[in-house]
């Protein structure tokens, strides 16, 4: 006689792995965007920035964040923006530094988790947080929606 079929744990595992996959992909994108290989390419036209993102971008440069290590060469413009080429809605999205439980920051876009490193710091881990579904009517609405296509 056969044993009864066990319920599949696959959906729970996939859902648990999504935040880890997002953090890894964001880290790879940030590293790729901040490290140049010395080659020059044709200039790309910047995507238009919505009013919501423009407001977040202006507050991002003045947001309190941990000081980079003295060995790090920080860029002049420390306002973080993220682009993930494989995701339609994630192009030059502003990233503010905040505590990961700051829902107001998550409603505006994505956030750099305070206490983690910055992309320009050698050997640091940079954590970016955001909601896949976001909040309807805000800039975060379905921002990371197509994460599963990466």
C-alpha positions in Angstrom: 0.0 0.0 0.0 1.2 3.5 -0.8 1.8 6.2 1.7 -0.5 9.2 1.4 0.9 12.1 -0.6 2.6 14.8 1.4 1.7 18.4 0.9 4.3 20.2 -1.1 6.5 22.8 0.7 7.8 24.2 -2.6 5.6 27.4 -2.6 6.7 28.2 0.9 10.4 27.7 0.1 10.0 29.8 -3.1 8.3 32.7 -1.2 11.0 32.5 1.5 13.7 32.7 -1.1 12.4 35.8 -2.9 13.7 38.4 -0.4 17.1 36.7 -0.5 17.1 36.7 -4.3 16.1 40.3 -4.4 18.9 41.4 -2.1 21.4 39.4 -4.1 20.2 40.8 -7.4 20.1 44.4 -6.1 23.7 44.0 -4.7 24.9 42.7 -8.1 23.2 45.6 -9.9 24.7 48.1 -7.6 28.1 46.7 -7.9 27.8 46.5 -11.7 26.7 50.2 -11.8 29.3 51.5 -9.5 32.3 49.7 -11.0 33.6 50.8 -14.4 35.6 48.6 -16.7 37.3 51.5 -18.4 35.4 51.1 -21.7 33.3 53.9 -23.0 29.9 53.5 -24.5 27.3 55.7 -26.1 25.6 58.0 -23.6 22.2 56.7 -22.6 19.2 59.0 -22.2 18.0 59.1 -18.6 14.4 58.0 -18.0 12.0 60.6 -16.9 11.6 60.8 -13.1 8.2 61.0 -11.7 7.3 63.6 -9.1 7.2 61.0 -6.3 10.7 59.9 -7.2 12.0 63.4 -7.5 10.8 64.2 -4.0 12.4 61.1 -2.6 15.6 61.8 -4.5 15.9 65.3 -2.9 15.4 63.9 0.6 17.8 61.0 -0.1 20.8 63.2 -0.3 20.0 64.8 3.0 19.0 61.6 4.8 21.1 60.6 7.8 23.3 57.6 7.1 26.3 55.9 8.7 29.6 57.5 7.8 31.6 55.5 5.2 34.9 54.0 6.4 37.9 56.3 6.0 39.4 54.1 3.3 36.3 54.3 1.1 36.3 56.8 -1.7 32.7 58.1 -1.7 31.3 59.8 -4.7 30.4 63.5 -4.6 26.7 62.8 -5.1 25.8 60.3 -2.4 22.1 60.1 -3.4 21.6 56.4 -4.1 19.6 55.3 -7.1 19.1 51.8 -8.3 18.5 50.3 -11.8 17.9 46.6 -12.5 18.1 46.1 -16.2 15.8 43.0 -16.2 13.0 44.8 -14.3 10.8 47.2 -16.2 9.9 49.5 -13.3 13.3 49.7 -11.6 15.2 52.4 -13.5 17.0 55.2 -11.5 14.7 54.6 -8.6 15.9 56.7 -5.6 16.9 54.8 -2.5 16.8 56.5 0.9 18.7 55.4 4.0 16.4 54.3 6.8 15.5 51.6 9.3 14.0 48.5 7.5 10.7 49.0 9.4 10.2 52.5 8.1 7.0 52.0 6.2 6.9 55.7 5.0 10.2 55.2 3.2 9.0 51.9 1.7 5.9 53.6 0.4 8.0 56.1 -1.5 10.3 53.6 -3.1 13.2 51.5 -1.9 15.5 52.0 1.1 19.1 51.3 2.0 19.1 49.5 5.3 20.8 51.6 7.9 23.9 49.9 9.4 24.8 48.1 6.2 27.6 49.2 3.9 27.5 51.4 0.8 28.3 50.3 -2.8 31.5 52.5 -2.8 32.9 50.8 0.3 35.3 48.0 -0.5 34.2 44.7 1.0 30.9 46.0 2.3 27.5 44.4 2.0 24.8 46.8 0.8 21.2 45.9 1.7 18.4 47.5 -0.3 14.8 46.8 0.8 11.5 47.2 -1.1 8.1 45.7 -1.5 7.3 43.6 -4.5 3.7 44.7 -4.6 4.2 48.1 -3.0 1.3 50.4 -2.0 -1.3 51.3 -4.6 -1.2 55.0 -5.5 2.4 55.5 -4.4 5.7 55.3 -6.2 6.3 51.9 -4.7 3.3 50.4 -6.4 4.4 47.1 -8.0 8.0 48.5 -8.2 9.6 45.0 -7.9 6.6 43.2 -9.5 8.6 41.4 -12.2 11.3 40.0 -9.8 10.3 36.5 -10.6 11.4 37.0 -14.2 15.0 37.5 -13.3 
